[in-house]
Each structure stands twice: as C-alpha cells, then as structure tokens.
Amino acid sequence: MPLYENQRAHLIYCLRFQEYADVHRRFQGGCKLNRFRLVSALLLLFGLAVTRASATPSSTFWTPCVIDIQPAGITHLGIDNYYKVGSGEAFPTDIGPEWGANINSKISLEYGVDLLANQKDPLLFNAKFGYREGVLGKNAPALQIGLFDFGTNTKASATTPRTDYNVVYLVTGKTLPDGKTRIHAAGYYGNPGALVNGDGKTENTGWMLAFDRQLCKSGKWVLAGDYASGKNYIGGGGVGVYYYFTKDISLLTGPVWFNDKTINGDMKWTTQLDINF
C-alpha cells in the first residue's frame, strides 16, 4: 500500500531524518545507468507476477497511514505484490504511478492511479493534500486529508466485485525526539455500500496506526509497521523492512495479516518495489 513527507521526498538516504520524510519511496538523484540496470532486474523479479485490490498512495506498509506526500516534480512508480502463504488466493499485482504538486507554499498535494493486473475494472484512484510536519508551526505535527480506492465499478456481480470503496481518511503524525522514529495515526470512512465485512454487513469506519524507524545512519534500512481496524478489506496490518538500493529505488518485504479472513484469506507475503523518476 503501502509513504512520506511528500511521499518520496528524499528519504533516508540523506543523513537527516526530516529529509527522509519519505520513508518508503522517495529520494532524488542517482546514477541513471546503474538505476536502469537495477530496475530492469527488479522488474523481472518482482513486477511480472500476478499475485490485492487496493490503490497505493503514500503508505507505511499495508495502510496509507503516513504523513508523507509525493514531492512536486517527482514521478513515483510502485509495483506491489502480495503472495499467497496459507489458504486463499494471492492478490493482483498493483502497478501505480503517483505525482506530487504544491497547491501553495504550505499545502502539498499528491495524486495517482493504480492498475490491478487481470481485473475487469482495474483502475483505482487516490489523492492526498495537507500540511507537512512543521508547516503549521515549529514542532507542529503534519495534518492531511486523503482519498483512496475510488474505483469505477459501482455494481457487484457474481464474478466482479464493486470497486467504489471511496475511502476518506484524516491523518496526523510526528517525528519523535530521537530523530529516527515517526508515528502516524488516522481515522477513515468508506462507502457504506461497498466497505463491508465477510457477511456483507456494513463495516465502513475505523482507525489506523503506523510507525517507521531508521535502523542505520546511512538510511538504507528502515523498519516499518502499521495496523488498520475494521473487519473489512482494509482491516489488518504488517511489519516489514525497507532497503534502499539508491536514493530513488527501494524494496519492502514482510508479512501482512488480516482481520477478516473471509475477505482476504490467510496472511500474505508482500514485496513492494518503489522507483522515483
């Protein structure tokens, strides 16, 4: 789903944690030749498998509970796979570009679209805008409003689920005094007709919590985890590790578990490749 301060605003590769406010998919720069070779190899390894049905705005791990917003002038590409571990099926590969912009000197914006492989209604749209950490005042937390999983199918059939989940969330968060750890919290509200539990009953509200922590001075390793309440397709969480090959290329991997196995099945194992251009 899984990220940060302008969602890819030079993360951890920089020694200053604030610039790393993009703890999952950000950075700017890098050798183009080496980047191309690495991206080609990683796409072969992780981008071609058909294996969730959720768009990928800036996220921590499973949820969009994070205070990052994609930086203006950067195109971000995410390729997310969720592989089967126990019962149930793997999720469709999620391929999604994301862009950033500045509404004004204080308010930032990101927007994107996701393509779900081998789905009849494959498009899901997302956006987020608001204040980054420290913008509302010295030491002030970030405060943002986001939208995700706005799909195009409003009617379910025996073979095709509706995709108009239309989830709106309010997120806030802050860097802790250690300069290495951030915490994030959010509440969400979705379409009552689409966001239901495994019995088909409305389950369209909940909350989300997340953290990320830089594990080394170089910023190449980051530990992250999150959780969403609710017995719906959003409910669940996971813990994983990010590795940054360069400032612009990272790979996340780890387990994800769910609150309602009727909807999502048993836990999955995810790989999430993130590239900035």
C-alpha positions in Angstrom: 0.0 0.0 0.0 1.7 1.0 1.3 4.6 6.6 2.2 6.1 10.1 3.3 6.7 13.7 3.5 5.8 14.3 0.1 5.8 10.8 -0.3 9.1 10.2 -1.7 10.8 13.3 -0.6 14.3 12.2 -0.2 14.1 9.6 2.5 16.7 8.1 4.5 19.4 8.1 2.1 20.1 11.5 3.4 21.5 11.6 6.9 18.9 14.0 8.1 15.7 12.1 9.1 13.4 15.0 8.2 14.5 14.8 4.6 13.8 11.2 4.8 10.3 12.1 5.4 9.5 9.9 2.6 10.4 6.7 4.3 9.3 4.5 1.5 9.6 5.8 -1.8 11.5 8.9 -2.1 14.9 10.3 -2.8 16.1 12.2 -5.7 19.1 11.6 -7.9 21.3 8.6 -8.6 23.3 7.2 -11.5 20.9 6.7 -14.4 22.8 3.9 -15.9 23.1 1.8 -12.8 19.5 2.7 -11.9 18.3 1.4 -15.3 20.1 -1.9 -14.9 18.8 -2.4 -11.4 15.3 -1.5 -12.2 15.3 -3.9 -15.1 16.4 -6.8 -12.9 14.0 -6.0 -10.2 11.1 -5.7 -12.6 11.8 -9.2 -13.8 12.0 -10.5 -10.2 9.0 -8.7 -8.7 7.0 -6.9 -11.3 5.7 -9.7 -13.5 4.0 -12.0 -11.1 0.2 -11.9 -11.0 -0.5 -12.4 -7.4 -4.9 -7.1 -3.7 -7.3 -4.9 -4.7 -6.2 -1.6 -3.2 -4.6 1.5 -4.6 -1.2 2.6 -3.4 -1.0 6.2 -2.3 1.9 7.1 0.1 1.8 4.4 2.6 3.7 2.8 5.5 3.3 -0.9 4.7 -0.3 -2.1 4.3 -2.2 1.1 5.0 -1.9 4.8 3.8 -1.5 5.9 7.4 1.6 8.0 6.8 2.4 11.8 6.8 4.4 11.7 3.5 3.2 13.4 0.3 4.9 12.8 -3.0 7.2 15.7 -3.8 6.4 18.2 -6.6 8.3 17.4 -9.8 8.8 13.7 -9.0 7.0 10.8 -10.7 6.8 7.7 -8.4 6.1 4.2 -9.7 5.1 1.5 -7.3 4.8 -2.3 -8.0 3.2 -4.2 -5.2 2.7 -8.0 -5.0 1.0 -10.0 -2.2 1.8 -13.6 -2.4 -0.2 -16.5 -1.0 1.1 -18.1 2.2 -1.8 -20.1 3.5 -5.3 -20.5 2.2 -7.0 -18.1 -0.2 -5.5 -16.5 -3.3 -2.7 -14.1 -3.9 -3.8 -10.5 -4.7 -3.5 -9.0 -8.2 -0.2 -7.2 -8.9 -0.8 -3.4 -8.3 1.1 -1.1 -10.6 0.6 2.6 -9.9 2.2 6.0 -10.8 1.9 8.8 -8.3 2.7 12.5 -8.8 3.2 15.4 -6.4 2.4 19.1 -6.6 2.3 22.2 -4.4 -1.1 23.9 -4.0 0.7 26.9 -2.3 3.7 27.4 -0.1 2.2 25.5 2.7 -0.2 22.9 1.3 1.1 19.9 -0.7 -0.8 17.5 -2.9 -0.2 14.0 -4.3 -2.5 12.1 -6.7 -2.3 8.8 -8.5 -4.0 5.9 -10.2 -3.4 2.2 -9.8 -3.8 -0.6 -12.3 -4.7 -4.0 -10.9 -3.5 -6.8 -13.1 -6.0 -9.2 -14.8 -9.1 -7.4 -13.4 -12.2 -6.4 -15.3 -12.3 -3.0 -13.6 -8.6 -2.4 -12.9 -8.4 1.3 -12.1 -8.4 2.8 -8.6 -7.7 6.5 -7.9 -6.2 8.2 -4.9 -5.2 11.7 -3.7 -4.0 13.4 -0.6 -3.4 17.1 0.4 -2.4 18.9 3.6 0.4 20.2 5.7 3.7 18.6 6.2 5.3 18.3 9.6 6.5 21.7 10.9 4.4 23.7 8.5 1.6 24.8 10.8 4.2 25.9 13.4 7.5 25.0 14.9 7.4 21.3 16.0 3.8 21.1 14.8 2.6 17.6 13.6 1.6 17.0 10.0 -2.1 17.2 9.2 -3.6 15.8 5.9 -6.7 14.5 4.3 -6.5 11.6 1.9 -8.7 9.6 -0.5 -8.0 6.1 -1.8 -9.6 3.2 -3.6 -12.0 5.4 -5.6 -12.9 2.8 -8.2 -15.1 2.8 -11.4 -17.4 -0.2 -10.7 -20.5 0.7 -8.7 -22.4 -2.6 -9.0 -21.3 -6.1 -7.9 -22.0 -9.2 -9.9 -21.3 -12.9 -9.4 -17.9 -12.5 -11.0 -17.0 -8.8 -10.5 -16.9 -7.0 -7.1 -17.7 -3.3 -6.9 -14.7 -1.1 -6.5 -16.2 2.2 -5.4 -14.9 1.8 -1.8 -14.3 5.6 -1.8 -12.3 5.8 1.5 -11.6 9.2 3.0 -9.1 9.5 5.9 -7.6 12.2 8.2 -4.0 11.5 9.2 -1.6 13.2 11.5 1.9 12.3 12.7 5.2 13.5 14.0 8.9 12.6 14.3 9.9 11.6 17.8 12.8 13.4 19.6 15.3 10.6 18.7 15.1 11.9 15.1 14.9 8.3 13.8 11.3 7.3 14.6 8.0 8.6 13.3 4.5 7.7 14.4 1.3 8.2 12.4 -2.5 8.0 13.3 -5.6 8.2 11.2 -9.3 7.7 11.1 -11.2 6.5 8.0 -14.7 6.4 6.5 -15.7 4.5 3.4 -18.7 3.9 1.1 -21.3 2.1 3.3 -22.5 0.1 0.4 -19.1 -1.2 -0.6 -17.0 -1.3 2.5 -18.5 -4.4 4.2 -17.4 -7.4 6.3 -17.3 -11.0 5.2 -21.0 -11.4 5.9 -21.9 -8.4 3.7 -22.7 -6.1 6.6 -21.5 -2.5 6.5 -18.2 -2.0 8.2 -17.1 1.3 6.8 -15.3 3.2 9.6 -12.1 2.6 11.6 -8.7 3.9 12.6 -5.1 3.2 11.6 -1.8 3.4 13.4 1.7 3.2 12.0 5.4 3.7 12.7 8.7 3.8 10.8 12.2 3.8 12.2 15.6 4.3 10.6 17.8 1.4 11.5 21.2 2.8 10.5 23.0 6.1 9.8 23.1 5.5 6.1 19.3 5.3 6.0 19.4 2.3 3.7 17.4 0.1 6.2 14.1 1.1 7.6 11.7 -0.8 9.8 8.0 -0.1 9.3 4.7 -1.4 10.5 1.0 -0.5 10.6 -2.4 -1.7 11.5 -6.0 -0.8 10.5 -9.1 -1.7 12.5 -12.3 -3.0 11.0 -13.5 -6.3 9.7 -13.4 -5.3 6.0 -10.8 -5.5 3.3 -8.7 -2.7 4.8 -8.6 -4.2 8.3 -5.2 -5.8 9.1 -1.6 -4.9 9.2 2.0 -6.0 8.9 5.7 -5.3 9.8 8.4 -5.2 7.2 11.8 -3.9 6.2 12.7 -1.4 3.5 16.1 -1.5 1.8 17.2 1.5 -0.4 19.4 0.4 -3.3 19.8 4.1 -4.2 18.1 7.3 -3.3 15.4 6.5 -5.9 14.9 2.8 -5.6 13.7 0.8 -2.6 12.2 -2.6 -1.9 10.0 -3.5 1.0 9.2 -7.0 2.1 7.4 -8.7 5.0 4.2 -10.4 6.1 0.7 -9.0 6.1 -2.2 -10.4 8.1 -6.0 -9.6 8.0 -8.9 -9.0 10.4 -11.4 -10.8 8.2 -10.1 -13.9 6.5 -13.4 -14.4 4.7 -12.4 -11.4 2.5 -8.6 -11.6 2.3 -7.8 -15.1 3.3 -4.8 -16.0 5.4 -1.7 -13.8 5.7 0.2 -12.8 2.6 3.9 -12.1 2.0 4.5 -8.8 0.2 7.2 -7.3 -2.0 6.8 -3.6 -2.8 9.2 -2.0 -5.3 9.3 1.8 -5.4 11.0 3.9 -8.0 11.3 7.7 -8.3 12.0 9.4 -11.7 
